[in-house]
Structures are given as structure tokens and as C-alpha cells.
Amino acid sequence: MRYTQLGRTGLRVGRLVLGTMNFGGQTDEAASHALMDAALDAGVNFFDTANIYGVEERKGLTEEILGRWFAQGGGRRDKVVLATKLYGNMTNDGTPWSVQSWPNHDRLSALNIRRAVDASLARLGTDHIDVYQIHHVDRATPWEEIWQAMDVLVAQGKILYVGSSNVAGWHIAQANETARARGSYGLVSEQCFYNLAQRTAEMDVIPAAQAYGLGVIPWSPLNQGLLGGALRKEQEGGGSRTSMGRSAAGLADPAVREQVRRYEELCARDGLEPGEVALAWLLTRPGVTGPIVGPRTAGQLDSALRALDLDLGAEFLAELDAIFPGPGPSPEAFAW
């Protein structure tokens, strides 16, 4: 495993992040524990989860699974940099997380931040969270209130750092300028939708993160399976299921299908696995700390680990850019 600093912090994390969204849903508890053991044995030390992960009738199940894994001892908790998130509705009556069922039981008010962190700590069976992330921007809550609540948690020792997820570049600037005015440390990471086929984060999110010293943690590095050999699996009759749907939906678009065809042919030409190439490409991108991988099997974890040693080379990277061109720098991409 290769390690790097998380943004401007002194925190050292692996260049692959173990995502746990499948735990408790697509992956049962025993298999989840086995995957975490294998990841830790391989040197993966950055684990990402969220309070809403699990199943609709039992949100928080994933954190509980992690908590029971930590409780097995063996230095598990001490070795892991633990990140979780808050924002979504935590009502466990089958209500979708995006649907508000009762006031102040979601989003980023100081009240819900206090409630959410204590609940996560209980489920995780730990006394602190290393990186506490807001799962989405809350346009109704001022940053001053958010930082006041987060600073209290830091002072109490319940969290160490604050990160963001799914925010715009200007939100990063607004958040960290507000933190600077308060004497707070500010955001240290941004978890964003970013992969070879979806590069809009290069317009403003990643430049803002770099300017303010945030580590970038891409989620969905295989673009819902499209970059993981989707056409080959389709031809083999295997499909490409992900937690957000099936890659077949993307392949229904002729333009996307053509891009994926060219991509898979390029990988096959050099004897490379498409999923490993997609991860290795992210590891070359400026500002990226490490992509989140959400394996459901030991084989998928092994494949992700192989990407760490994959050297794509300048010529191959240029060929990837030709298939999946980025938006270009901002504002030049849309102005002179």
C-alpha cells in the first residue's frame, strides 16, 4: 500500500479508500467483516461509511457492522482512519433517506449535528470519528452554525477533522473562508463524483479543493460499473450490477456505448483490466487522495489493489483523454 497525506493535514491514509455502502445490503455481515480484514491486511487504512447506509428499514446498519468488527479487537480501530457522514433522514420506518419525515432529524442544524454524531458513535462502538463528513450541502443552514457545532465536537474529542461530500467549488470556498474567520480549521476533504467518464469535477470542485488544501476522494470510480468491463460482461451474460443500478442503463445510450467500446478495446490491446485502468487513472489525477472502492468480493478487492501498481504511461493516458475528454480548465472551458 502507498500512503499520502489527506489534503493539508498530517493524517496519512492509503491511496485506496474502502467504501462500505454495500455492507448490510448486498454484502452480509460475515462477508463484510472478511473484506475489512482483507483490506486491513493489505494496508488499506481509510474506511468510509455514512449514517444512512444499510437498508431503508434499518438505516445505520452499516455503521453497526463496522462497530461489531471493531469490537473484535486486534488493533482494528486503532489502525483505521474512520470516516462517516451525516445529512440524510435517519427515520427507520422504511422512509427513503431523501424524504424528510420529522423536522430537525436530518440536514446540518446544530441540533441534528449533535444528535447524529452521538448516534453514529454508538453504532460504531467508538469514542471518536476521525473524519466527519457532511453528505450534502444544506442551503438552509449558515456555515457559521455548522462550524460552531463542529468546533464543539472537536473540543469534546468526538471528531478530529471535518470533510464534505457532493458540494460545489464555491461551497468549499465559502465553508473555508467562514472557518478562517472563526479560527476554525475548515474542511480537509471533499468526496465527489469523479471518474474517467464523468470529469465535471475538474471544472471547479477539484481546483477549489486544491486551493484550500482538501484531499479529493472520488466516489463511483467505475461510473456505476460502466468502466469495469461492462460490454464484455454484457456479452458474457454477466451484467454489471452496482448499488445505484445496472450499467445496462448507461449502455443504452449509443454515444456512451461507443466510448465504452473504444475504452475496452484500448485496455484489451495492452492486456489490461478496464476496472483497474479506471482506478489507476484516478491515482494520476492532481489533488486526488484516493478513490473509494466498494468491493463485494475478495476478488474485487484484489483487483482494486492491483491498480496501485499499474503505470499507465503518458501515451496511454493521452489515448484515454481522446476517448473521455475532460471539460478543460475553468473559466477557459466556457469563456475566452
Secondary structure as the mmCIF struct_conf table of DSSP 4:
data_model
#
loop_
_struct_conf.conf_type_id
_struct_conf.id
_struct_conf.beg_label_comp_id
_struct_conf.beg_label_asym_id
_struct_conf.beg_label_seq_id
_struct_conf.end_label_comp_id
_struct_conf.end_label_asym_id
_struct_conf.end_label_seq_id
STRN STRN1 TYR A 3 GLN A 5
TURN_TY1_P TURN_TY1_P1 GLY A 7 ARG A 8
BEND BEND1 THR A 9 GLY A 10
STRN STRN2 ARG A 12 GLY A 14
BEND BEND2 ARG A 15 LEU A 16
STRN STRN3 VAL A 17 GLY A 19
TURN_TY1_P TURN_TY1_P2 MET A 21 ASN A 22
STRN STRN4 PHE A 23 PHE A 23
TURN_TY1_P TURN_TY1_P3 GLY A 24 GLN A 26
STRN STRN5 THR A 27 THR A 27
HELX_RH_AL_P HELX_RH_AL_P1 GLU A 29 ASP A 41
TURN_TY1_P TURN_TY1_P4 ALA A 42 GLY A 43
STRN STRN6 PHE A 46 ASP A 48
TURN_TY1_P TURN_TY1_P5 ASN A 51 ILE A 52
STRN STRN7 GLY A 54 VAL A 55
TURN_TY1_P TURN_TY1_P6 GLU A 56 GLU A 57
STRN STRN8 ARG A 58 LYS A 59
TURN_TY1_P TURN_TY1_P7 GLY A 60 GLY A 60
HELX_RH_AL_P HELX_RH_AL_P2 LEU A 61 PHE A 70
TURN_TY1_P TURN_TY1_P8 ALA A 71 GLN A 72
TURN_TY1_P TURN_TY1_P9 GLY A 74 GLY A 75
HELX_RH_AL_P HELX_RH_AL_P3 ARG A 76 LYS A 79
STRN STRN9 VAL A 81 LEU A 86
BEND BEND3 GLY A 88 GLY A 88
BEND BEND4 ASP A 93 GLY A 94
TURN_TY1_P TURN_TY1_P10 TRP A 97 SER A 98
BEND BEND5 VAL A 99 VAL A 99
BEND BEND6 TRP A 102 TRP A 102
TURN_TY1_P TURN_TY1_P11 PRO A 103 ASN A 104
BEND BEND7 HIS A 105 ASP A 106
TURN_TY1_P TURN_TY1_P12 ARG A 107 LEU A 108
HELX_RH_AL_P HELX_RH_AL_P4 ALA A 110 LEU A 124
TURN_TY1_P TURN_TY1_P13 GLY A 125 GLY A 125
BEND BEND8 ASP A 127 ASP A 127
STRN STRN10 ILE A 129 ILE A 134
BEND BEND9 HIS A 135 HIS A 136
TURN_TY1_P TURN_TY1_P14 ARG A 139 ALA A 140
BEND BEND10 THR A 141 THR A 141
HELX_RH_AL_P HELX_RH_AL_P5 TRP A 143 GLN A 156
TURN_TY1_P TURN_TY1_P15 GLY A 157 GLY A 157
BEND BEND11 LYS A 158 LYS A 158
STRN STRN11 ILE A 159 SER A 165
BEND BEND12 ASN A 166 ASN A 166
HELX_RH_AL_P HELX_RH_AL_P6 GLY A 169 ARG A 182
TURN_TY1_P TURN_TY1_P16 GLY A 183 GLY A 183
STRN STRN12 LEU A 187 PHE A 193
STRN STRN13 ASN A 195 ASN A 195
TURN_TY1_P TURN_TY1_P17 LEU A 196 ALA A 197
STRN STRN14 GLN A 198 GLN A 198
HELX_RH_3T_P HELX_RH_3T_P1 THR A 200 GLU A 202
TURN_TY1_P TURN_TY1_P18 MET A 203 ASP A 204
HELX_RH_AL_P HELX_RH_AL_P7 VAL A 205 ALA A 211
TURN_TY1_P TURN_TY1_P19 TYR A 212 GLY A 213
HELX_LH_PP_P HELX_LH_PP_P1 LEU A 214 LEU A 214
STRN STRN15 GLY A 215 TRP A 219
TURN_TY1_P TURN_TY1_P20 PRO A 221 GLY A 229
HELX_RH_AL_P HELX_RH_AL_P8 ALA A 230 GLU A 236
TURN_TY1_P TURN_TY1_P21 GLY A 237 GLY A 237
STRN STRN16 ARG A 241 THR A 242
TURN_TY1_P TURN_TY1_P22 SER A 243 MET A 244
STRN STRN17 GLY A 245 ARG A 246
HELX_RH_AL_P HELX_RH_AL_P9 SER A 247 LEU A 251
TURN_TY1_P TURN_TY1_P23 ALA A 252 ALA A 252
BEND BEND13 ASP A 253 ASP A 253
HELX_RH_AL_P HELX_RH_AL_P10 PRO A 254 ARG A 269
TURN_TY1_P TURN_TY1_P24 ASP A 270 GLY A 271
HELX_RH_AL_P HELX_RH_AL_P11 PRO A 274 LEU A 283
TURN_TY1_P TURN_TY1_P25 THR A 284 THR A 284
BEND BEND14 ARG A 285 ARG A 285
TURN_TY1_P TURN_TY1_P26 PRO A 286 GLY A 287
STRN STRN18 VAL A 288 VAL A 288
STRN STRN19 ILE A 292 VAL A 293
BEND BEND15 ARG A 296 THR A 297
HELX_RH_AL_P HELX_RH_AL_P12 ALA A 298 ARG A 306
HELX_RH_3T_P HELX_RH_3T_P2 ALA A 307 ASP A 309
HELX_RH_AL_P HELX_RH_AL_P13 ALA A 314 ILE A 323
BEND BEND16 PHE A 324 PHE A 324
BEND BEND17 PRO A 329 PRO A 329
TURN_TY1_P TURN_TY1_P27 SER A 330 PHE A 334
#
